[in-house]
Amino acid sequence: MTADDTAGLAERLSREMRHLVLLLRRATAGQPLTPQQYGVLGSLEGAPRRMTDLAEEHGVQLPTMTVQINRLEEAGLVSRGFDASDARVRTVILTDQGRERLRAVRLARIGYLTRRLEELTPEERSAIAVALSALAKLGRD
């Protein structure tokens, strides 16, 4: 594959990924949170995180992340704590209510994708399954 072919593939991939993201956002439209806020909840799923780490992961400045966390905290979806290794550092943790809200929106998105995938041929679904491992590599830092 030439550099031009690779650039063309990157352009097509970018366009299709954007389209899929917009479809998933529409599938869960009307939710009380923004897609960005759901993204933050997803980032907290594994363990408490430092605010600076969250801001870096989401590509925003710390004040922007602070506003998002404040809104999520007011809604009872996250809480703040302290880093065990450095009590000066504030962390953010997902609450049970936040975990449930995240689960509900994921189930809605998965249901939507399931219905859309059922419209494809078995061969098309297999092609997507094969492509997922390569896509996963692209998403790793």
C-alpha positions in Angstrom: 0.0 0.0 0.0 1.4 3.4 -1.0 1.5 6.5 1.2 -1.3 7.9 -0.9 -3.4 4.8 -0.4 -2.7 4.9 3.3 -3.7 8.6 3.5 -6.9 7.8 1.6 -7.7 4.9 4.0 -7.1 7.2 6.9 -9.5 9.8 5.4 -12.2 7.2 4.9 -11.7 5.7 8.3 -11.9 9.2 9.9 -15.1 9.9 8.0 -16.8 6.6 8.9 -15.8 6.8 12.6 -17.2 10.3 12.8 -20.4 9.1 11.3 -20.7 6.1 13.7 -20.0 8.4 16.7 -22.8 10.7 15.6 -25.2 7.8 15.1 -24.4 6.5 18.6 -24.9 10.0 20.1 -28.3 10.3 18.4 -29.2 6.8 19.6 -28.9 8.1 23.2 -30.1 11.6 22.6 -32.2 13.1 25.3 -30.0 11.9 28.1 -29.3 14.3 30.9 -25.6 14.2 30.3 -23.5 15.2 27.3 -21.4 12.6 25.4 -18.3 14.2 26.8 -19.6 13.7 30.4 -20.4 10.0 29.6 -16.8 9.8 28.3 -15.5 11.1 31.6 -17.7 8.5 33.5 -16.2 5.8 31.3 -12.7 6.9 32.2 -13.5 6.5 35.9 -14.8 3.0 35.6 -11.6 1.2 36.5 -10.3 3.2 39.4 -10.1 6.7 40.9 -8.3 9.1 38.7 -6.4 12.4 39.2 -8.0 15.4 37.6 -4.8 16.2 35.6 -4.9 12.6 34.1 -8.5 13.0 33.1 -7.9 16.3 31.5 -4.9 14.9 29.5 -6.9 11.8 28.4 -9.8 13.9 27.2 -7.6 16.5 25.5 -8.8 19.5 27.6 -7.3 22.0 30.0 -7.6 21.3 33.7 -10.2 24.1 34.3 -12.5 22.6 31.6 -12.2 19.2 33.3 -12.9 20.8 36.7 -16.2 22.2 35.3 -17.2 18.8 34.0 -16.3 17.1 37.3 -18.2 19.7 39.3 -21.3 19.1 37.2 -21.0 15.3 37.6 -20.4 15.7 41.3 -23.5 17.9 41.7 -25.5 15.2 39.9 -24.2 12.6 42.3 -22.4 10.6 39.6 -18.8 11.1 40.9 -17.2 12.0 44.2 -13.8 13.4 45.1 -11.2 11.8 47.2 -7.5 12.0 47.9 -4.6 10.1 46.4 -3.3 7.5 48.8 0.3 8.3 47.9 0.0 12.1 48.1 -2.9 13.6 50.2 -2.5 16.9 48.4 -3.7 15.4 45.2 -7.4 15.2 44.6 -8.9 12.2 42.8 -12.3 11.5 41.3 -14.2 8.3 41.7 -17.3 6.9 40.0 -20.3 6.6 42.4 -22.8 3.7 42.2 -25.3 6.1 40.6 -22.7 7.1 38.0 -21.9 3.5 37.3 -25.6 2.8 36.7 -26.1 5.8 34.5 -23.0 4.8 32.4 -24.4 1.2 32.2 -27.8 2.4 31.0 -26.3 4.5 28.2 -24.0 1.7 27.1 -26.9 -0.7 27.0 -28.8 1.7 24.8 -25.9 2.1 22.4 -25.3 -1.7 22.3 -28.9 -2.3 21.5 -28.8 0.3 18.7 -25.7 -1.3 17.2 -27.1 -4.8 17.5 -30.1 -3.7 15.5 -27.9 -2.1 12.9 -25.6 -5.1 12.7 -28.5 -7.4 12.1 -29.2 -5.4 8.9 -25.8 -6.5 7.5 -25.0 -9.7 5.8 -23.1 -12.4 7.7 -20.1 -11.7 5.6 -20.2 -8.0 6.4 -20.5 -8.8 10.2 -17.5 -11.1 9.8 -15.5 -8.4 8.1 -16.2 -6.0 11.0 -15.2 -8.7 13.5 -11.9 -9.2 11.8 -11.3 -5.4 11.5 -11.9 -4.9 15.2 -8.5 -6.2 16.3 -6.8 -3.8 13.9 -9.0 -0.9 15.1 -8.1 -1.8 18.7 -4.4 -1.4 17.8 -5.1 2.1 16.3 -6.7 3.1 19.6 -3.8 2.2 21.9 -1.4 4.8 23.1 
